[in-house]
Amino acid sequence: MTLRSTAALALSSLLCLAPLASAQDSEPNNDPRIDPTTGRDTANWPLPPTFDHLHMKLDMTFPDMSEAAFTATQTLTLAARGTPRSTISLRAGPGIEVQSVTIAGQPVDFTKSRDLLDIRLPAPAAVAQAFDVAITYVCDFSANRGIGLTHSKPRDEGSPTDQAVQVHAQGEAEVNHLWFPCHDFPNEKLTTELIANVPEGFEVLSNGRLVSKQSTPDARSIVHWSQDLPHANYLVTLVIGKFSIVNIGGDDTARPGLPMAVWTPIGTEDNVKTVFSSTPAMVAFLERKLDEPYPWAKYDQSIVRDFNWGGMENTSATTLYRQAANATERGDEDGLIVHELGHQWFGDLMTCKGWKHLWLNEGWASYCEAMWDEQYANAEAAGLDPLKTGEIAPASEAGRKAYQRTVLGFVRRQRGGNNAYAPVYPSIVSNRYRNPDENFSKSDDVYSKGAIVLHMLRSGLGDDVFWKGVRLYIDQHKFTHVETDQFRRAFEEVSGRSLERFFDQWLIRPGLPRLDVDLTFDDATSTLTVAAKQTQRIDKLNPAYQFSLPLLCRFEDGRHQYVYLDVKGRDAAANFTLPAKPTQVSVDPTLTIFCANRITKPLAMWMNELRDGPSLFAQVAAAEALAAYQGDEVLSLLAHAAADESLDPVVREASLASLTGLEARRIAASLGSIPVQLGARAMVVGR
């Protein structure tokens, strides 16, 4: 699922999550691990999967589309797990009024409370013996606003789509039980089929393949969809409305053979043909990169109104927000499109076993954005049409920069918004939350920090080992539920390395290290002295991080040399003898260790790094650091960098921002409102 803020990130990767930072200013008084009134452990545990849910058939009739109501018969195929079971417990929302429950045509007793349906079996269900339960019910979903099933009233103006009723589902995190009884937790998968009886003129979209579409003599339409491979209940979808269905697949695309369509408001067909034209190439690229074929019968994308998110990765049928139809240029929504497409593997094919492991869905989908940007730039650099090639394009400098540009967007979000520490704030991998939706917006962001962790893992292991680990993980766990330890073990198997500390530091504990780094060079002894101090909270629950910090030294004659500072506690320092005086010393230029850094080093090094740094990370850090200096030389360099079209746009933007800040301070200082020495020390926060 894509938050609206994440959708915006696809358009501007430089946004920060300011609300996350401000939310941390007011620290809770009590330990959030324990309920202060009862002493209860506040952890959330997976819903017990006492029955194997094998299949659901949901037969729905919408008698009047102007009303947010339908009648339904749901047939569930179940088998008891572990021991014979006498009761089936399903979550079923307050709008569901159960009329009858039958097994083999015979009525059985049931109890319906506000949010739970308990079905008492006439005899205990034998282990592993499948049987069908039929539930007939009426659902009033008029109270739902953006969750479960939403009824969107027609508009007075606009296209025929706008002037017609729309219905759309949103099941994540645990709200599909508001329109059908189910095991509403991600640790259970089943095949599904959905039959919808609607007035003629309305289109119906759901998961899987279209089995049939029939017209009836009473001007009704019956549409039957079947999802033949198992998926989680929160991924079941239904969209009803009056759409233009635009085909974006075909034999002349990069991914022939896969049905692909965009269900869009009437009148926006030309927009979506352009904006969604990357989709076939994205599918082909991810199939090859992951060494795993696209797993579902089709890939449709529907654009609906009154949708609270940017996108939702329903199996084979993604839902997108209304503004996506207003975009006009190819690339405008590529980040959103590839994010939701990536979920078809990471989230749908392999589903987090509980929301504790949500980063395996969202971190990967976010990382797919960086992967696609890299692939697109690589293809262009190789003289290939990025929308036509189904092959992985060879690596290039343009691809490296495009990838780093996207990762930098994730870095800036976390750098500005994550001051978390234990036990007050939950980590990425945490089962402490009041509502499962909180997992999508915490300081340890499953989107941006999750993607950064994947970047660090790739940087540390190298491309060959990293992608072997990814492919092994997929091979071992497709069509199953996944946990973080399973992901870790796949990489340990292919790398021969222990990764427990890495996963513990970046995923199990909250926050990130904040590092003050001081660099000095002694010309007489040709010695580089590096001193580092961790400045984040350090206590018994938040020990100092341990890592090896790489520093890249570059010399006048073009040579370069890496040195490494072992950081094992609050303070670390080392001397390195170098062959000559370095023109640049870049702290971790490829971001193998995600720290929020404050770096002090000679002005000349910052200036050289801005002109010709080893990475976009390093050049942006230099541009930001120069904002702390005064002088015509710095102003001139920043002005030149901001105007230099040979530099990457993100470097030019950072240079312009620093230049603007310097000029503003200089003007203010001349008016006597602030001292001219403000910010005289060279520092950069974050990398």
Secondary structure, DSSP 4 states (H G I P E B T S, - for coil): -B-HHHHHHHH-TT---HHHHHHTSS--SS-TTB-TTT--B-B--PPP--EEEEEEEEEEE-S-TTSSEEEEEEEEEEEE-SS-EEEEEEE--TTEEEEEEEETTEE--EEE-SSEEEEEEEEEEPBT--EEEEEEEEEE-TT-SSSEEEEEPPPSSSSTTTTS-EEEEE-TTTTGGGTS-B--STT-EEEEEEEEEEETT-EEEESSEEEEEEE-TTSEEEEEEEEEEEEEGGG--EEEE--EEEE--STTSSSTTS-EEEEE-TT-HHHHHHHTTTHHHHHHHHHHHHT----SS-EEEEE-SS-SSSEE--TTEEEE-GGGGT--STTTTHHHHHHHHHTTTBTTTBEESSGGGTHHHHHHHHHHHHHHHHHHHHHHHTT--TTT--SPPPP-HHHHHHHHHHHHHHHHHHHHH----TTTS--SS--B-SSGGGGGSSSS-TTHHHHHHHHHHHHHH-HHHHHHHHHHHHHHHTTSEE-HHHHHHHHHHHH----HHHHIIIIIS-S--EEEEEEEEETTTTEEEEEEEE-S--BTTBPPP-EEEEEEEEETTS-EEEEEEEE-SSEEEEEEE-SS-EEEEEESTT-SS--EEEEE--HHHHHHHHHH-SSHHHHHHHHHHGGG--SHHHHHHHHHHHH-TTS-HHHHHHHHHHHHHHHHHHHHHHTTSS-TTTT-S---B--
